[in-house]
Amino acid sequence: MKKNMGNADRIIRVLLAAVFAYLYFSGTVTGTLGIILVILGAVFVLTSLVSFCPLYTLVGLNTCPKKQ
């Protein structure tokens, strides 16, 4: 897997995952929507850890800075 996510993108995803987790575990968002947010947050954390997003590959997006 070739990295296609930059640091800013990774940080934003981890922060969003933290917000989703807070909303679910505090009881603000419950039910099906809450479970969807937790799963989406887990995907965000996983893709941030490996610096690769399969969806970016499909649409041809790359936020990783070019190496010189």
N, C-alpha and C positions, 0 to 999 in steps of 0.2 A: 504494500500500500504506500503510495506516495502522499506525503502530507499536502493538504489543500486548505488548511485553516490557519489563520494568523493568530497572534496572541490576543488581540482585541476581541476577535470573534470568540475565542475560547473562554475569555473572562466573562463576556456577556452571557454565554450559554450557562456557565456555572452559576452566575448570579440569578439568572432566570430559574434554574433548577432549584436553587435555595428558596426563592420566592414561592414556587409551586409547592415545595415540600412544606413550607410554613403555612400556606393557605390550607393545605389538606390536613396537616396534623393539628392545627389550631381549631379545626372544625368550621372554618369560614366557608370552604367549598367541600361539599360532601357528595356522596352518590357516584353516579357514573362519571360526571364531569371531574370530580376529585380524583378518581382512579386514572382517568385519561391524563390529567395533569401530572400525576406521579410517574406514570409510564413515560410521558414526554420528557419530564425532568431527568429520568434515568437515562434515556437516550441521549439527552444533551450532555450529561456528565460523561457517559461512555465515549461519545464522539470527541469531546474535549480532551479526554485523557490520551486518545490515540491520534489526535490532530487530523482526523480524516472523517469527512462527511460524504457518504455515498450519494446523497441527493445533489451535492455540489458537482460531483462527477457527471451526473446525468444532465445537468443544465449548463455545464462548462464553466463553473465559477471556481475561482481560486483566490483566497484572501491571504495566502501565505506569501511573505515577501520573497522576492527573488534573491538567490544567493549569488554573491559576486566573487 
